[in-house]
Amino acid sequence: FGTADVAVSNFATVSVADDLNVGVGNNSSGMLAIDGLGTIIDINDVVNLGQAGEGAIEITNGGRLLADDTIIGVLATGEGRITLAGQNSLWRQTNSITLGDAGRGNLGVFDGAQLETTNAVLGDDATRLDVRSVRDELALQRQLDAAGHGEAGLVLGLVRRGAQVRRG
């Protein structure tokens, strides 16, 4: 039933030795804002976003999120959202992203922001993936295919205006 908002900006660096959980309990909500060039959040394990409640992360204006694994929309009542916007904004994933595990997952990449991952799972359990308007989805697929990623293994809720998605 709790609510929390955390903002990190102005070249701040935060390291978390284990998991980051945002929106853990039923009817809870949490928001993490990472804003500005040189602002870094480094999670050394799993980000659970929208575990049973609502969780959101916004990465803007060159902010960076580094994590091993991320699950967005964990349990059936969970709803998670990550938004990346602005040149040099980066979300680097060393292992896997699960978007819509048993809950609802929403991902937006805008305006020159970048997402890097090695593996992506979309709609894992309850398949409540929120795929809304993809601008020029075919061009994104061609970009991923040209980069050697085969059948464009990553579909996003929103990708536009020079944003990049790379699967390593």
Buried (B, 14 or more C-beta within 10 A) or exposed (E): EEEEEEEBBEEBEBEEEEBBBBBBBEEBBBBBBBBBBEBBBBBBBBBBBBBBBBBBBBBBBBBBBBBBBBBBBBBEBBBBBBBBBBEBBBBBBBEBBBBBBBBBBBBBBBBBBBBBBEBBBBBBBBEBBBBEEBEEBEEBBEBBEEBEBEEBBBBBBBBBEEBBBBBE
